[in-house]
Amino acid sequence: PAETGEPADIGRPAEPAPRPGQFAMLAALGTGEVPISYSAVGGPGGQVEHTVRSAGAATAALVAARPGDLLASRGPYGTGWDLDAATGRDVVVVAGGIGLAPLTGLIDAVLADRDRYGSVNLLVGVRTPDDLCFAHRLRDWSARGDVEVAITVDRLGDPAHRWPGAIGVVTTLLDGACFDPSTARAFVCGPEVMMRATVRALADRGVDLADVEVSVERSMTCGVGHCGHCQLGPVLTCREGPVLSAARVLPLLEVRER
């Protein structure tokens, strides 16, 4: 305050808290930025989590970072999952591979306020047992007893690997999931081919496409809708997505690219 002779607080406004489904642009300095979804939000002191798979120079540098290394982060950007629309309804979460990462924050939020929702089904598909991520969280969620967790693998991979669960694509798990299609709200993330198949399977089960959300994360470079690298038809996914209604995005995902 001026009357005490102390300097006024002219710091920049606090950044908004991220919501499940949004993303940040992360960088190990000197390697370029990459868009990475939040896999947990709202931790102590505003702590967040990102899950990074090494797939290039920028992500490899992030994976190699150790406590104390300097990283850059800007965000949050994009749209998040619409949990309010799921209030009082059955929840179906379908994840393919690393697509589980943008959904973990949503699952945590649903289970933190469990009485707000009807049945909760989490269906996870991965290529092989070795590709399964968040195994500890999946075990903890399954042990709760108030959420149904089902996991399937496309193939066993290592012939010596003993897999006690289902084998097949993730859409096969929908047949055994217990939910009311007329009131369900579904959230889907994974490879685009998996999301297309899942959305069609949900529609065949009777779920309205307006009640299905998908996360479309294309090649985002700027994160704010200026570079156009993430364009999907008329949609700039970094600004209008990554979370979009399946009713809007499914026709775009079905267009064959040249």
Secondary structure as UniProt FT lines:
FT   HELIX           2..4
FT   TURN            20..21
FT   STRAND          23..28
FT   TURN            29..30
FT   STRAND          34..40
FT   HELIX           44..46
FT   STRAND          49..50
FT   HELIX           57..64
FT   TURN            67..68
FT   STRAND          71..77
FT   HELIX           84..86
FT   TURN            87..88
FT   STRAND          91..96
FT   HELIX           97..100
FT   HELIX           101..112
FT   HELIX           114..116
FT   STRAND          120..126
FT   HELIX           129..131
FT   HELIX           135..144
FT   STRAND          148..153
FT   TURN            159..160
FT   STRAND          166..167
FT   HELIX           170..176
FT   TURN            181..183
FT   STRAND          185..189
FT   HELIX           192..205
FT   HELIX           209..211
FT   STRAND          212..215
FT   TURN            229..230
FT   STRAND          231..232
FT   TURN            233..234
FT   STRAND          235..236
FT   HELIX           237..240
FT   STRAND          242..245
FT   HELIX           246..253
//
